[in-house]
Amino acid sequence: MSAYKTYYYLRFATAFAVAILFYGCGDNYERVGEEAATNIYPQGIAKNFVFTYTEAIKEVSTQDSSASRVVAILKSPINKDFDNLTFGFKEFPEGLHLDVFDEKGQKSIIEADYAIIYSKTNVIDLQGNVVLTSHDGKKLETPQLYWDRTNKWIFTEEKFTYTNLEEGTVMDGEGMDFNREFTFFNAHKTYGLMTISEDE
Protein backbone atom coordinates (compact mmCIF):
# COMPACT_ATOMS: atom_id res chain seq x y z
CA MET A 1 0.00 0.00 0.00
CA SER A 2 1.34 3.35 -0.95
CA ALA A 3 2.13 6.07 1.56
CA TYR A 4 -0.59 8.26 -0.03
CA LYS A 5 -3.33 5.63 0.55
CA THR A 6 -2.15 5.04 4.13
CA TYR A 7 -2.25 8.75 4.79
CA TYR A 8 -5.75 8.95 3.21
CA TYR A 9 -7.10 6.06 5.35
CA LEU A 10 -5.52 7.53 8.47
CA ARG A 11 -7.26 10.89 7.87
CA PHE A 12 -10.57 9.13 7.18
CA ALA A 13 -10.26 7.01 10.37
CA THR A 14 -9.44 10.11 12.43
CA ALA A 15 -12.43 12.04 11.04
CA PHE A 16 -14.69 9.04 11.65
CA ALA A 17 -13.45 8.66 15.26
CA VAL A 18 -14.01 12.37 15.96
CA ALA A 19 -17.53 12.17 14.49
CA ILE A 20 -18.38 9.20 16.72
CA LEU A 21 -16.93 11.04 19.71
CA PHE A 22 -19.15 14.08 19.10
CA TYR A 23 -22.20 11.92 18.46
CA GLY A 24 -21.56 10.01 21.70
CA CYS A 25 -21.33 13.28 23.65
CA GLY A 26 -24.84 14.33 22.66
CA ASP A 27 -27.10 15.61 25.48
CA ASN A 28 -29.64 12.82 25.94
CA TYR A 29 -29.86 13.37 29.72
CA GLU A 30 -33.45 13.64 30.98
CA ARG A 31 -33.67 16.51 33.47
CA VAL A 32 -35.84 16.14 36.58
CA GLY A 33 -36.53 18.16 39.73
CA GLU A 34 -35.10 21.67 39.80
CA GLU A 35 -33.21 21.04 36.54
CA ALA A 36 -36.52 20.51 34.73
CA ALA A 37 -37.90 23.91 35.73
CA THR A 38 -39.27 25.82 32.79
CA ASN A 39 -39.05 29.55 32.41
CA ILE A 40 -42.28 31.36 33.21
CA TYR A 41 -43.18 34.82 32.06
CA PRO A 42 -45.79 37.26 33.38
CA GLN A 43 -48.81 38.07 31.25
CA GLY A 44 -48.37 41.71 32.19
CA ILE A 45 -46.04 44.12 33.99
CA ALA A 46 -47.12 47.42 35.56
CA LYS A 47 -44.65 50.03 36.75
CA ASN A 48 -45.15 52.86 39.27
CA PHE A 49 -48.84 52.26 39.63
CA VAL A 50 -51.59 53.15 42.08
CA PHE A 51 -54.57 50.78 42.30
CA THR A 52 -57.73 51.70 44.20
CA TYR A 53 -60.05 48.95 45.47
CA THR A 54 -63.67 49.96 46.05
CA GLU A 55 -66.82 48.17 47.16
CA ALA A 56 -70.49 49.03 47.01
CA ILE A 57 -71.98 50.31 50.26
CA LYS A 58 -75.37 48.99 49.19
CA GLU A 59 -76.79 47.29 46.12
CA VAL A 60 -76.79 49.63 43.18
CA SER A 61 -78.47 49.36 39.80
CA THR A 62 -76.33 52.00 38.07
CA GLN A 63 -72.70 53.10 38.04
CA ASP A 64 -73.23 55.55 40.91
CA SER A 65 -69.82 56.22 42.47
CA SER A 66 -71.40 57.87 45.52
CA ALA A 67 -72.75 54.45 46.54
CA SER A 68 -69.27 52.94 46.87
CA ARG A 69 -66.40 53.37 49.31
CA VAL A 70 -62.64 52.99 49.03
CA VAL A 71 -61.45 49.77 50.70
CA ALA A 72 -57.73 49.95 49.87
CA ILE A 73 -55.14 51.84 47.85
CA LEU A 74 -52.17 49.80 46.62
CA LYS A 75 -48.94 51.48 45.45
CA SER A 76 -45.86 49.72 44.10
CA PRO A 77 -42.86 50.42 41.83
CA ILE A 78 -43.51 47.21 39.85
CA ASN A 79 -46.11 44.45 39.63
CA LYS A 80 -45.71 41.23 37.64
CA ASP A 81 -48.99 39.45 36.84
CA PHE A 82 -48.70 35.64 36.67
CA ASP A 83 -52.46 34.95 36.72
CA ASN A 84 -51.98 33.07 33.42
CA LEU A 85 -50.54 30.10 35.40
CA THR A 86 -52.57 27.25 36.88
CA PHE A 87 -51.96 28.63 40.39
CA GLY A 88 -51.93 32.31 39.50
CA PHE A 89 -50.30 35.06 41.53
CA LYS A 90 -49.23 38.67 41.38
CA GLU A 91 -45.65 39.48 42.42
CA PHE A 92 -44.32 42.75 43.83
CA PRO A 93 -40.52 42.24 43.67
CA GLU A 94 -39.69 45.80 44.81
CA GLY A 95 -42.23 45.92 47.63
CA LEU A 96 -45.54 47.63 48.16
CA HIS A 97 -47.39 50.24 50.22
CA LEU A 98 -51.02 49.44 51.06
CA ASP A 99 -53.53 51.81 52.69
CA VAL A 100 -56.52 49.87 54.08
CA PHE A 101 -59.71 51.66 55.13
CA ASP A 102 -62.29 50.30 57.57
CA GLU A 103 -66.02 50.99 57.39
CA LYS A 104 -65.54 54.28 59.27
CA GLY A 105 -62.90 55.42 56.77
CA GLN A 106 -60.01 55.02 59.24
CA LYS A 107 -56.72 54.17 57.52
CA SER A 108 -54.22 51.44 58.43
CA ILE A 109 -50.93 51.09 56.53
CA ILE A 110 -49.02 47.98 55.46
CA GLU A 111 -45.50 48.19 53.98
CA ALA A 112 -43.16 45.40 52.85
CA ASP A 113 -40.01 44.95 50.75
CA TYR A 114 -41.55 42.07 48.75
CA ALA A 115 -45.03 40.62 48.31
CA ILE A 116 -47.04 37.96 46.48
CA ILE A 117 -50.83 37.91 46.16
CA TYR A 118 -52.17 34.40 45.46
CA SER A 119 -55.28 34.92 43.35
CA LYS A 120 -57.07 31.61 44.01
CA THR A 121 -56.64 31.58 47.79
CA ASN A 122 -56.85 35.39 48.24
CA VAL A 123 -53.82 35.29 50.56
CA ILE A 124 -51.10 37.95 50.56
CA ASP A 125 -47.55 36.90 51.53
CA LEU A 126 -45.57 39.95 52.73
CA GLN A 127 -41.82 39.60 53.23
CA GLY A 128 -38.89 41.73 54.35
CA ASN A 129 -39.24 44.58 56.86
CA VAL A 130 -43.01 44.21 57.11
CA VAL A 131 -44.57 47.08 59.07
CA LEU A 132 -48.29 47.22 59.82
CA THR A 133 -49.56 50.44 61.43
CA SER A 134 -53.20 50.66 62.49
CA HIS A 135 -55.27 53.85 62.45
CA ASP A 136 -54.94 54.23 66.24
CA GLY A 137 -51.13 53.95 66.28
CA LYS A 138 -50.66 50.23 67.00
CA LYS A 139 -47.65 48.90 65.12
CA LEU A 140 -46.45 45.42 64.22
CA GLU A 141 -42.95 44.79 62.79
CA THR A 142 -41.92 41.36 61.49
CA PRO A 143 -39.88 39.79 58.66
CA GLN A 144 -42.91 37.96 57.18
CA LEU A 145 -46.67 38.34 57.46
CA TYR A 146 -49.64 36.62 55.81
CA TRP A 147 -53.00 38.31 55.25
CA ASP A 148 -56.01 36.14 54.46
CA ARG A 149 -58.29 38.67 52.77
CA THR A 150 -61.27 36.31 52.58
CA ASN A 151 -61.37 35.70 56.34
CA LYS A 152 -59.94 39.15 57.22
CA TRP A 153 -57.25 37.46 59.29
CA ILE A 154 -53.53 38.30 59.59
CA PHE A 155 -50.85 35.96 60.96
CA THR A 156 -47.13 35.29 61.24
CA GLU A 157 -44.93 32.52 62.64
CA GLU A 158 -41.88 34.79 62.67
CA LYS A 159 -40.47 36.99 65.45
CA PHE A 160 -42.31 40.26 65.91
CA THR A 161 -42.36 43.53 67.82
CA TYR A 162 -45.81 44.88 68.69
CA THR A 163 -46.07 48.49 69.89
CA ASN A 164 -49.27 49.91 71.34
CA LEU A 165 -48.83 53.68 71.74
CA GLU A 166 -52.32 54.04 73.19
CA GLU A 167 -51.39 51.86 76.18
CA GLY A 168 -47.68 52.65 76.07
CA THR A 169 -46.65 48.99 75.72
CA VAL A 170 -44.04 47.16 73.65
CA MET A 171 -44.15 43.36 73.27
CA ASP A 172 -41.65 41.04 71.57
CA GLY A 173 -42.59 37.51 70.61
CA GLU A 174 -42.75 34.78 68.02
CA GLY A 175 -45.91 33.88 66.15
CA MET A 176 -49.09 35.97 66.25
CA ASP A 177 -52.50 36.03 64.62
CA PHE A 178 -55.13 38.76 64.76
CA ASN A 179 -58.05 40.32 62.94
CA ARG A 180 -57.66 43.26 60.59
CA GLU A 181 -59.02 45.79 63.08
CA PHE A 182 -56.52 44.78 65.84
CA THR A 183 -59.49 44.25 68.19
CA PHE A 184 -58.47 40.62 68.82
CA PHE A 185 -54.97 39.18 68.72
CA ASN A 186 -53.26 36.05 69.96
CA ALA A 187 -49.49 36.04 70.56
CA HIS A 188 -48.19 32.47 70.42
CA LYS A 189 -44.99 33.11 72.37
CA THR A 190 -43.76 36.25 74.11
CA TYR A 191 -40.38 36.91 75.67
CA GLY A 192 -37.98 39.60 76.75
CA LEU A 193 -38.93 42.90 78.35
CA MET A 194 -42.49 44.11 78.01
CA THR A 195 -43.18 47.68 79.05
CA ILE A 196 -46.62 48.21 80.58
CA SER A 197 -48.00 51.59 81.56
CA GLU A 198 -49.46 51.99 85.06
CA ASP A 199 -52.58 53.96 85.94
CA GLU A 200 -51.81 56.84 88.28
C-alpha positions in Angstrom: 0.0 0.0 0.0 1.3 3.4 -0.9 2.1 6.1 1.6 -0.6 8.3 0.0 -3.3 5.6 0.6 -2.2 5.0 4.1 -2.2 8.7 4.8 -5.7 9.0 3.2 -7.1 6.1 5.3 -5.5 7.5 8.5 -7.3 10.9 7.9 -10.6 9.1 7.2 -10.3 7.0 10.4 -9.4 10.1 12.4 -12.4 12.0 11.0 -14.7 9.0 11.6 -13.5 8.7 15.3 -14.0 12.4 16.0 -17.5 12.2 14.5 -18.4 9.2 16.7 -16.9 11.0 19.7 -19.1 14.1 19.1 -22.2 11.9 18.5 -21.6 10.0 21.7 -21.3 13.3 23.6 -24.8 14.3 22.7 -27.1 15.6 25.5 -29.6 12.8 25.9 -29.9 13.4 29.7 -33.5 13.6 31.0 -33.7 16.5 33.5 -35.8 16.1 36.6 -36.5 18.2 39.7 -35.1 21.7 39.8 -33.2 21.0 36.5 -36.5 20.5 34.7 -37.9 23.9 35.7 -39.3 25.8 32.8 -39.1 29.6 32.4 -42.3 31.4 33.2 -43.2 34.8 32.1 -45.8 37.3 33.4 -48.8 38.1 31.3 -48.4 41.7 32.2 -46.0 44.1 34.0 -47.1 47.4 35.6 -44.6 50.0 36.8 -45.1 52.9 39.3 -48.8 52.3 39.6 -51.6 53.2 42.1 -54.6 50.8 42.3 -57.7 51.7 44.2 -60.1 49.0 45.5 -63.7 50.0 46.1 -66.8 48.2 47.2 -70.5 49.0 47.0 -72.0 50.3 50.3 -75.4 49.0 49.2 -76.8 47.3 46.1 -76.8 49.6 43.2 -78.5 49.4 39.8 -76.3 52.0 38.1 -72.7 53.1 38.0 -73.2 55.6 40.9 -69.8 56.2 42.5 -71.4 57.9 45.5 -72.8 54.5 46.5 -69.3 52.9 46.9 -66.4 53.4 49.3 -62.6 53.0 49.0 -61.4 49.8 50.7 -57.7 49.9 49.9 -55.1 51.8 47.8 -52.2 49.8 46.6 -48.9 51.5 45.5 -45.9 49.7 44.1 -42.9 50.4 41.8 -43.5 47.2 39.8 -46.1 44.5 39.6 -45.7 41.2 37.6 -49.0 39.5 36.8 -48.7 35.6 36.7 -52.5 34.9 36.7 -52.0 33.1 33.4 -50.5 30.1 35.4 -52.6 27.2 36.9 -52.0 28.6 40.4 -51.9 32.3 39.5 -50.3 35.1 41.5 -49.2 38.7 41.4 -45.6 39.5 42.4 -44.3 42.8 43.8 -40.5 42.2 43.7 -39.7 45.8 44.8 -42.2 45.9 47.6 -45.5 47.6 48.2 -47.4 50.2 50.2 -51.0 49.4 51.1 -53.5 51.8 52.7 -56.5 49.9 54.1 -59.7 51.7 55.1 -62.3 50.3 57.6 -66.0 51.0 57.4 -65.5 54.3 59.3 -62.9 55.4 56.8 -60.0 55.0 59.2 -56.7 54.2 57.5 -54.2 51.4 58.4 -50.9 51.1 56.5 -49.0 48.0 55.5 -45.5 48.2 54.0 -43.2 45.4 52.8 -40.0 45.0 50.7 -41.5 42.1 48.7 -45.0 40.6 48.3 -47.0 38.0 46.5 -50.8 37.9 46.2 -52.2 34.4 45.5 -55.3 34.9 43.3 -57.1 31.6 44.0 -56.6 31.6 47.8 -56.9 35.4 48.2 -53.8 35.3 50.6 -51.1 38.0 50.6 -47.6 36.9 51.5 -45.6 40.0 52.7 -41.8 39.6 53.2 -38.9 41.7 54.4 -39.2 44.6 56.9 -43.0 44.2 57.1 -44.6 47.1 59.1 -48.3 47.2 59.8 -49.6 50.4 61.4 -53.2 50.7 62.5 -55.3 53.8 62.5 -54.9 54.2 66.2 -51.1 53.9 66.3 -50.7 50.2 67.0 -47.6 48.9 65.1 -46.4 45.4 64.2 -43.0 44.8 62.8 -41.9 41.4 61.5 -39.9 39.8 58.7 -42.9 38.0 57.2 -46.7 38.3 57.5 -49.6 36.6 55.8 -53.0 38.3 55.2 -56.0 36.1 54.5 -58.3 38.7 52.8 -61.3 36.3 52.6 -61.4 35.7 56.3 -59.9 39.2 57.2 -57.3 37.5 59.3 -53.5 38.3 59.6 -50.9 36.0 61.0 -47.1 35.3 61.2 -44.9 32.5 62.6 -41.9 34.8 62.7 -40.5 37.0 65.4 -42.3 40.3 65.9 -42.4 43.5 67.8 -45.8 44.9 68.7 -46.1 48.5 69.9 -49.3 49.9 71.3 -48.8 53.7 71.7 -52.3 54.0 73.2 -51.4 51.9 76.2 -47.7 52.7 76.1 -46.6 49.0 75.7 -44.0 47.2 73.6 -44.1 43.4 73.3 -41.7 41.0 71.6 -42.6 37.5 70.6 -42.7 34.8 68.0 -45.9 33.9 66.1 -49.1 36.0 66.2 -52.5 36.0 64.6 -55.1 38.8 64.8 -58.1 40.3 62.9 -57.7 43.3 60.6 -59.0 45.8 63.1 -56.5 44.8 65.8 -59.5 44.2 68.2 -58.5 40.6 68.8 -55.0 39.2 68.7 -53.3 36.0 70.0 -49.5 36.0 70.6 -48.2 32.5 70.4 -45.0 33.1 72.4 -43.8 36.3 74.1 -40.4 36.9 75.7 -38.0 39.6 76.8 -38.9 42.9 78.3 -42.5 44.1 78.0 -43.2 47.7 79.1 -46.6 48.2 80.6 -48.0 51.6 81.6 -49.5 52.0 85.1 -52.6 54.0 85.9 -51.8 56.8 88.3 
